[in-house]
Amino acid sequence: MKQIIIFLLVVIVALIGFGQYKKYKRFSMTEYEYKIPETVDIANADKGLLLDYYEAIEAVNGYVITQWSAESIDVRNPSDDDDDVVAAVSEYRKKLANVKYYEGLLSAPVAKEEVQTQEELSEVQKKNNLLKKIFYDNPQANSLRLGERSPVVYEVQRLLNEKGDSIVHDGYFNTQTYNALRNFEEKSKLYVDGKLDAITLEYLLK
Protein backbone atom coordinates (compact mmCIF):
# COMPACT_ATOMS: atom_id res chain seq x y z
CA MET A 1 0.00 0.00 0.00
CA LYS A 2 2.81 2.37 0.94
CA GLN A 3 4.54 1.72 -2.39
CA ILE A 4 1.34 2.48 -4.31
CA ILE A 5 0.94 5.80 -2.48
CA ILE A 6 4.56 6.72 -3.21
CA PHE A 7 4.09 5.76 -6.87
CA LEU A 8 0.95 7.91 -7.13
CA LEU A 9 2.75 10.85 -5.51
CA VAL A 10 5.62 10.51 -8.00
CA VAL A 11 3.13 10.46 -10.89
CA ILE A 12 1.32 13.54 -9.54
CA VAL A 13 4.59 15.43 -9.06
CA ALA A 14 5.69 14.46 -12.58
CA LEU A 15 2.39 15.69 -14.07
CA ILE A 16 2.63 18.97 -12.17
CA GLY A 17 6.23 19.39 -13.28
CA PHE A 18 5.35 18.66 -16.91
CA GLY A 19 2.49 21.18 -16.76
CA GLN A 20 4.80 23.86 -15.38
CA TYR A 21 7.39 23.06 -18.04
CA LYS A 22 4.81 23.40 -20.84
CA LYS A 23 3.65 26.72 -19.36
CA TYR A 24 7.26 27.93 -19.14
CA LYS A 25 8.01 26.83 -22.69
CA ARG A 26 4.84 28.45 -23.99
CA PHE A 27 5.76 31.87 -22.61
CA SER A 28 9.53 31.56 -22.96
CA MET A 29 10.23 31.55 -26.68
CA THR A 30 13.96 32.08 -27.02
CA GLU A 31 15.70 34.30 -29.56
CA TYR A 32 12.48 35.74 -30.96
CA GLU A 33 13.68 39.35 -31.04
CA TYR A 34 14.47 40.83 -34.44
CA LYS A 35 18.18 41.56 -34.89
CA ILE A 36 19.11 44.88 -36.46
CA PRO A 37 21.51 44.30 -39.39
CA GLU A 38 24.89 46.01 -39.46
CA THR A 39 23.96 47.88 -42.66
CA VAL A 40 21.56 50.12 -40.74
CA ASP A 41 23.30 53.43 -40.05
CA ILE A 42 21.82 54.22 -36.64
CA ALA A 43 24.42 56.84 -35.68
CA ASN A 44 23.58 59.18 -38.56
CA ALA A 45 19.88 58.38 -38.93
CA ASP A 46 17.04 60.86 -38.80
CA LYS A 47 15.59 60.59 -35.27
CA GLY A 48 11.97 60.49 -36.41
CA LEU A 49 12.68 57.79 -38.99
CA LEU A 50 14.68 55.83 -36.43
CA LEU A 51 11.77 55.96 -33.99
CA ASP A 52 9.41 54.62 -36.67
CA TYR A 53 11.93 51.85 -37.38
CA TYR A 54 12.13 50.83 -33.73
CA GLU A 55 8.33 50.86 -33.45
CA ALA A 56 8.10 48.60 -36.50
CA ILE A 57 10.59 46.18 -34.91
CA GLU A 58 8.64 46.15 -31.64
CA ALA A 59 5.47 45.40 -33.61
CA VAL A 60 7.20 42.39 -35.17
CA ASN A 61 8.63 41.17 -31.85
CA GLY A 62 5.31 41.61 -30.07
CA TYR A 63 3.43 39.78 -32.78
CA VAL A 64 5.87 36.85 -32.82
CA ILE A 65 5.75 36.29 -29.05
CA THR A 66 1.97 36.87 -28.85
CA GLN A 67 1.22 34.33 -31.56
CA TRP A 68 3.52 31.85 -29.86
CA SER A 69 2.16 32.31 -26.33
CA ALA A 70 -1.52 32.69 -27.23
CA GLU A 71 -1.86 30.43 -30.27
CA SER A 72 1.30 28.25 -30.17
CA ILE A 73 2.13 29.44 -33.70
CA ASP A 74 5.73 30.10 -34.65
CA VAL A 75 5.13 32.57 -37.49
CA ARG A 76 8.81 32.52 -38.46
CA ASN A 77 8.93 28.74 -38.91
CA PRO A 78 5.33 27.47 -39.19
CA SER A 79 4.86 23.75 -38.65
CA ASP A 80 1.64 23.42 -40.69
CA ASP A 81 -0.49 25.35 -43.17
CA ASP A 82 -4.02 25.49 -41.74
CA ASP A 83 -6.04 28.71 -42.13
CA ASP A 84 -5.07 30.19 -38.75
CA VAL A 85 -1.36 29.61 -39.37
CA VAL A 86 -1.51 31.00 -42.92
CA ALA A 87 -3.30 34.14 -41.69
CA ALA A 88 -0.80 34.62 -38.86
CA VAL A 89 2.20 34.17 -41.15
CA SER A 90 0.71 36.59 -43.68
CA GLU A 91 0.28 39.26 -41.00
CA TYR A 92 3.83 38.63 -39.77
CA ARG A 93 5.20 39.14 -43.28
CA LYS A 94 3.37 42.46 -43.57
CA LYS A 95 4.89 43.68 -40.33
CA LEU A 96 8.31 42.40 -41.40
CA ALA A 97 7.95 44.21 -44.75
CA ASN A 98 7.53 47.48 -42.85
CA VAL A 99 10.76 46.80 -40.99
CA LYS A 100 12.58 46.05 -44.25
CA TYR A 101 11.20 49.25 -45.76
CA TYR A 102 12.67 51.34 -42.96
CA GLU A 103 15.94 49.43 -43.15
CA GLY A 104 16.19 50.41 -46.79
CA LEU A 105 15.81 54.06 -45.80
CA LEU A 106 18.30 53.72 -42.94
CA SER A 107 20.97 51.66 -44.69
CA ALA A 108 24.49 53.03 -44.71
CA PRO A 109 25.38 55.08 -47.84
CA VAL A 110 26.98 53.32 -50.77
CA ALA A 111 30.74 53.40 -51.15
CA LYS A 112 32.26 56.67 -52.43
CA GLU A 113 34.02 54.98 -55.34
CA GLU A 114 30.71 54.06 -56.95
CA VAL A 115 30.02 56.11 -60.05
CA GLN A 116 26.57 57.22 -58.89
CA THR A 117 26.15 58.06 -55.21
CA GLN A 118 22.89 58.20 -53.31
CA GLU A 119 23.08 62.01 -53.40
CA GLU A 120 23.17 61.96 -57.19
CA LEU A 121 20.11 59.75 -57.51
CA SER A 122 16.69 61.25 -58.07
CA GLU A 123 13.95 60.60 -55.52
CA VAL A 124 12.26 58.18 -57.93
CA GLN A 125 15.52 56.26 -58.45
CA LYS A 126 16.01 56.03 -54.70
CA LYS A 127 12.51 54.63 -54.26
CA ASN A 128 13.06 52.13 -57.05
CA ASN A 129 16.37 50.98 -55.56
CA LEU A 130 14.77 50.54 -52.13
CA LEU A 131 11.89 48.61 -53.66
CA LYS A 132 14.33 46.22 -55.36
CA LYS A 133 16.25 45.74 -52.11
CA ILE A 134 13.08 45.00 -50.12
CA PHE A 135 11.78 42.61 -52.78
CA TYR A 136 14.99 40.62 -53.15
CA ASP A 137 15.36 40.29 -49.36
CA ASN A 138 12.39 37.90 -49.49
CA PRO A 139 10.92 37.43 -53.02
CA GLN A 140 8.41 34.79 -51.94
CA ALA A 141 6.92 36.89 -49.14
CA ASN A 142 6.79 39.96 -51.42
CA SER A 143 5.13 38.25 -54.39
CA LEU A 144 1.85 40.00 -53.37
CA ARG A 145 -1.49 38.38 -52.58
CA LEU A 146 -5.06 39.67 -52.67
CA GLY A 147 -5.89 41.46 -49.44
CA GLU A 148 -2.27 42.28 -48.63
CA ARG A 149 -1.34 45.78 -47.45
CA SER A 150 2.33 46.84 -47.43
CA PRO A 151 4.87 49.42 -48.66
CA VAL A 152 5.73 47.06 -51.54
CA VAL A 153 2.12 47.18 -52.78
CA TYR A 154 2.17 50.98 -52.49
CA GLU A 155 5.28 51.27 -54.66
CA VAL A 156 4.00 48.75 -57.22
CA GLN A 157 0.82 50.79 -57.55
CA ARG A 158 2.95 53.89 -58.15
CA LEU A 159 4.85 52.11 -60.92
CA LEU A 160 1.66 50.82 -62.53
CA ASN A 161 0.21 54.34 -62.57
CA GLU A 162 3.44 55.65 -64.08
CA LYS A 163 2.97 53.06 -66.85
CA GLY A 164 -0.45 54.51 -67.69
CA ASP A 165 -2.89 52.98 -65.20
CA SER A 166 -5.10 55.00 -62.88
CA ILE A 167 -5.60 52.67 -59.93
CA VAL A 168 -6.05 53.76 -56.32
CA HIS A 169 -2.64 54.40 -54.74
CA ASP A 170 -3.21 53.23 -51.15
CA GLY A 171 -0.91 50.24 -50.53
CA TYR A 172 -3.83 47.76 -50.57
CA PHE A 173 -3.53 44.87 -53.03
CA ASN A 174 -7.15 44.61 -54.12
CA THR A 175 -8.76 43.23 -57.28
CA GLN A 176 -8.13 46.48 -59.16
CA THR A 177 -4.38 46.33 -58.50
CA TYR A 178 -4.31 42.59 -59.24
CA ASN A 179 -5.98 43.13 -62.63
CA ALA A 180 -3.69 46.07 -63.43
CA LEU A 181 -0.64 43.90 -62.71
CA ARG A 182 -2.02 41.11 -64.92
CA ASN A 183 -2.69 43.57 -67.74
CA PHE A 184 0.85 44.91 -67.45
CA GLU A 185 2.27 41.38 -67.62
CA GLU A 186 0.15 40.64 -70.66
CA LYS A 187 1.18 43.85 -72.46
CA SER A 188 4.84 43.15 -71.65
CA LYS A 189 4.50 39.56 -72.94
CA LEU A 190 5.38 38.12 -69.54
CA TYR A 191 3.86 35.15 -67.73
CA VAL A 192 0.41 36.37 -66.64
CA ASP A 193 -0.40 35.48 -63.04
CA GLY A 194 -0.97 38.82 -61.27
CA LYS A 195 1.95 38.21 -58.92
CA LEU A 196 5.13 40.19 -58.44
CA ASP A 197 8.23 38.26 -59.43
CA ALA A 198 11.75 39.35 -60.35
CA ILE A 199 11.01 39.62 -64.09
CA THR A 200 7.78 41.60 -63.60
CA LEU A 201 9.52 43.96 -61.17
CA GLU A 202 12.40 44.60 -63.59
CA TYR A 203 9.94 45.42 -66.38
CA LEU A 204 8.00 47.75 -64.08
CA LEU A 205 11.22 49.60 -63.25
CA LYS A 206 12.25 50.12 -66.89
C-alpha positions in Angstrom: 0.0 0.0 0.0 2.8 2.4 0.9 4.5 1.7 -2.4 1.3 2.5 -4.3 0.9 5.8 -2.5 4.6 6.7 -3.2 4.1 5.8 -6.9 0.9 7.9 -7.1 2.8 10.8 -5.5 5.6 10.5 -8.0 3.1 10.5 -10.9 1.3 13.5 -9.5 4.6 15.4 -9.1 5.7 14.5 -12.6 2.4 15.7 -14.1 2.6 19.0 -12.2 6.2 19.4 -13.3 5.3 18.7 -16.9 2.5 21.2 -16.8 4.8 23.9 -15.4 7.4 23.1 -18.0 4.8 23.4 -20.8 3.7 26.7 -19.4 7.3 27.9 -19.1 8.0 26.8 -22.7 4.8 28.4 -24.0 5.8 31.9 -22.6 9.5 31.6 -23.0 10.2 31.5 -26.7 14.0 32.1 -27.0 15.7 34.3 -29.6 12.5 35.7 -31.0 13.7 39.4 -31.0 14.5 40.8 -34.4 18.2 41.6 -34.9 19.1 44.9 -36.5 21.5 44.3 -39.4 24.9 46.0 -39.5 24.0 47.9 -42.7 21.6 50.1 -40.7 23.3 53.4 -40.0 21.8 54.2 -36.6 24.4 56.8 -35.7 23.6 59.2 -38.6 19.9 58.4 -38.9 17.0 60.9 -38.8 15.6 60.6 -35.3 12.0 60.5 -36.4 12.7 57.8 -39.0 14.7 55.8 -36.4 11.8 56.0 -34.0 9.4 54.6 -36.7 11.9 51.9 -37.4 12.1 50.8 -33.7 8.3 50.9 -33.4 8.1 48.6 -36.5 10.6 46.2 -34.9 8.6 46.1 -31.6 5.5 45.4 -33.6 7.2 42.4 -35.2 8.6 41.2 -31.9 5.3 41.6 -30.1 3.4 39.8 -32.8 5.9 36.8 -32.8 5.8 36.3 -29.1 2.0 36.9 -28.8 1.2 34.3 -31.6 3.5 31.8 -29.9 2.2 32.3 -26.3 -1.5 32.7 -27.2 -1.9 30.4 -30.3 1.3 28.2 -30.2 2.1 29.4 -33.7 5.7 30.1 -34.6 5.1 32.6 -37.5 8.8 32.5 -38.5 8.9 28.7 -38.9 5.3 27.5 -39.2 4.9 23.8 -38.7 1.6 23.4 -40.7 -0.5 25.4 -43.2 -4.0 25.5 -41.7 -6.0 28.7 -42.1 -5.1 30.2 -38.8 -1.4 29.6 -39.4 -1.5 31.0 -42.9 -3.3 34.1 -41.7 -0.8 34.6 -38.9 2.2 34.2 -41.1 0.7 36.6 -43.7 0.3 39.3 -41.0 3.8 38.6 -39.8 5.2 39.1 -43.3 3.4 42.5 -43.6 4.9 43.7 -40.3 8.3 42.4 -41.4 7.9 44.2 -44.8 7.5 47.5 -42.8 10.8 46.8 -41.0 12.6 46.0 -44.3 11.2 49.3 -45.8 12.7 51.3 -43.0 15.9 49.4 -43.2 16.2 50.4 -46.8 15.8 54.1 -45.8 18.3 53.7 -42.9 21.0 51.7 -44.7 24.5 53.0 -44.7 25.4 55.1 -47.8 27.0 53.3 -50.8 30.7 53.4 -51.2 32.3 56.7 -52.4 34.0 55.0 -55.3 30.7 54.1 -57.0 30.0 56.1 -60.0 26.6 57.2 -58.9 26.2 58.1 -55.2 22.9 58.2 -53.3 23.1 62.0 -53.4 23.2 62.0 -57.2 20.1 59.8 -57.5 16.7 61.2 -58.1 14.0 60.6 -55.5 12.3 58.2 -57.9 15.5 56.3 -58.4 16.0 56.0 -54.7 12.5 54.6 -54.3 13.1 52.1 -57.0 16.4 51.0 -55.6 14.8 50.5 -52.1 11.9 48.6 -53.7 14.3 46.2 -55.4 16.2 45.7 -52.1 13.1 45.0 -50.1 11.8 42.6 -52.8 15.0 40.6 -53.1 15.4 40.3 -49.4 12.4 37.9 -49.5 10.9 37.4 -53.0 8.4 34.8 -51.9 6.9 36.9 -49.1 6.8 40.0 -51.4 5.1 38.3 -54.4 1.8 40.0 -53.4 -1.5 38.4 -52.6 -5.1 39.7 -52.7 -5.9 41.5 -49.4 -2.3 42.3 -48.6 -1.3 45.8 -47.4 2.3 46.8 -47.4 4.9 49.4 -48.7 5.7 47.1 -51.5 2.1 47.2 -52.8 2.2 51.0 -52.5 5.3 51.3 -54.7 4.0 48.7 -57.2 0.8 50.8 -57.5 2.9 53.9 -58.2 4.9 52.1 -60.9 1.7 50.8 -62.5 0.2 54.3 -62.6 3.4 55.6 -64.1 3.0 53.1 -66.8 -0.5 54.5 -67.7 -2.9 53.0 -65.2 -5.1 55.0 -62.9 -5.6 52.7 -59.9 -6.1 53.8 -56.3 -2.6 54.4 -54.7 -3.2 53.2 -51.1 -0.9 50.2 -50.5 -3.8 47.8 -50.6 -3.5 44.9 -53.0 -7.1 44.6 -54.1 -8.8 43.2 -57.3 -8.1 46.5 -59.2 -4.4 46.3 -58.5 -4.3 42.6 -59.2 -6.0 43.1 -62.6 -3.7 46.1 -63.4 -0.6 43.9 -62.7 -2.0 41.1 -64.9 -2.7 43.6 -67.7 0.8 44.9 -67.5 2.3 41.4 -67.6 0.2 40.6 -70.7 1.2 43.8 -72.5 4.8 43.1 -71.6 4.5 39.6 -72.9 5.4 38.1 -69.5 3.9 35.1 -67.7 0.4 36.4 -66.6 -0.4 35.5 -63.0 -1.0 38.8 -61.3 2.0 38.2 -58.9 5.1 40.2 -58.4 8.2 38.3 -59.4 11.8 39.3 -60.3 11.0 39.6 -64.1 7.8 41.6 -63.6 9.5 44.0 -61.2 12.4 44.6 -63.6 9.9 45.4 -66.4 8.0 47.7 -64.1 11.2 49.6 -63.3 12.2 50.1 -66.9 
